[in-house]
Amino acid sequence: EYPKEEEILKTVVEKYGLVHHDDWLLKVKQLYETTKVRHGIMLVGPAGGGKSCIFKCLKDTLQESEGIQYKDIRFNPKAIRAQEMYGETDPLSGEWTTGVFAAIWEKYNNRNNAFNTWIIADGPVDAIWIEDLN
């Protein structure tokens, strides 16, 4: 279905010294298709399961295919409190402090940027911070 992207993906897989395995390539294709219809995506699996490689190979493929740079910004949501992630009002002064996620969103969610950015919450899945994203 995506002959141009699949051909580029083959070279990217070789560049990283990975095995050109059909089931794994299907996961890259599924992630690509999901990015076309969703703005929030979860890659879930065990450590060492290939999630980062799938992402990295898709990113490189899209950069070459579309001629647009892709950046990824990572943070670990479990390393900070929810208020630090989204922002909070100081109870004494009433002053608003922008959170880490809110600051990243503001900086990179700009259609005038000459690149696309994927914001990656890299860490263990937690029902509380996932619900907070809604």
BELFEN-V28347 format. One record per residue. N is the residue number from 1. RES is the residue in three letters. OMEGA is omega in whole degrees, -180 to 180 (* if undefined). Layout:
N_RES_OMEGA + N_RES_OMEGA
This chain:
1_GLU_-178 + 2_TYR_-173 + 3_PRO_-180 + 4_LYS_-178 + 5_GLU_-179 + 6_GLU_178 + 7_GLU_177 + 8_ILE_-180 + 9_LEU_178 + 10_LYS_180 + 11_THR_178 + 12_VAL_179 + 13_VAL_178 + 14_GLU_180 + 15_LYS_-179 + 16_TYR_178 + 17_GLY_-180 + 18_LEU_179 + 19_VAL_179 + 20_HIS_-174 + 21_HIS_-174 + 22_ASP_-179 + 23_ASP_179 + 24_TRP_178 + 25_LEU_176 + 26_LEU_178 + 27_LYS_176 + 28_VAL_179 + 29_LYS_179 + 30_GLN_177 + 31_LEU_178 + 32_TYR_-179 + 33_GLU_179 + 34_THR_179 + 35_THR_180 + 36_LYS_-175 + 37_VAL_-178 + 38_ARG_175 + 39_HIS_176 + 40_GLY_-173 + 41_ILE_175 + 42_MET_168 + 43_LEU_-175 + 44_VAL_177 + 45_GLY_-178 + 46_PRO_175 + 47_ALA_180 + 48_GLY_-177 + 49_GLY_177 + 50_GLY_-178 + 51_LYS_-179 + 52_SER_179 + 53_CYS_177 + 54_ILE_-180 + 55_PHE_-177 + 56_LYS_-180 + 57_CYS_177 + 58_LEU_180 + 59_LYS_179 + 60_ASP_179 + 61_THR_-179 + 62_LEU_178 + 63_GLN_-179 + 64_GLU_-177 + 65_SER_-175 + 66_GLU_-179 + 67_GLY_179 + 68_ILE_178 + 69_GLN_175 + 70_TYR_177 + 71_LYS_173 + 72_ASP_179 + 73_ILE_-176 + 74_ARG_170 + 75_PHE_179 + 76_ASN_-177 + 77_PRO_179 + 78_LYS_-178 + 79_ALA_-179 + 80_ILE_176 + 81_ARG_179 + 82_ALA_180 + 83_GLN_178 + 84_GLU_-180 + 85_MET_-174 + 86_TYR_-178 + 87_GLY_-179 + 88_GLU_175 + 89_THR_178 + 90_ASP_-177 + 91_PRO_-179 + 92_LEU_-175 + 93_SER_-176 + 94_GLY_-178 + 95_GLU_180 + 96_TRP_174 + 97_THR_-180 + 98_THR_-180 + 99_GLY_-178 + 100_VAL_-179 + 101_PHE_180 + 102_ALA_179 + 103_ALA_178 + 104_ILE_-180 + 105_TRP_-179 + 106_GLU_-177 + 107_LYS_-171 + 108_TYR_178 + 109_ASN_-175 + 110_ASN_-177 + 111_ARG_178 + 112_ASN_177 + 113_ASN_179 + 114_ALA_-178 + 115_PHE_173 + 116_ASN_-179 + 117_THR_172 + 118_TRP_177 + 119_ILE_-174 + 120_ILE_172 + 121_ALA_-172 + 122_ASP_-180 + 123_GLY_-180 + 124_PRO_-179 + 125_VAL_180 + 126_ASP_-177 + 127_ALA_-177 + 128_ILE_-178 + 129_TRP_174 + 130_ILE_179 + 131_GLU_178 + 132_ASP_179 + 133_LEU_179 + 134_ASN_*
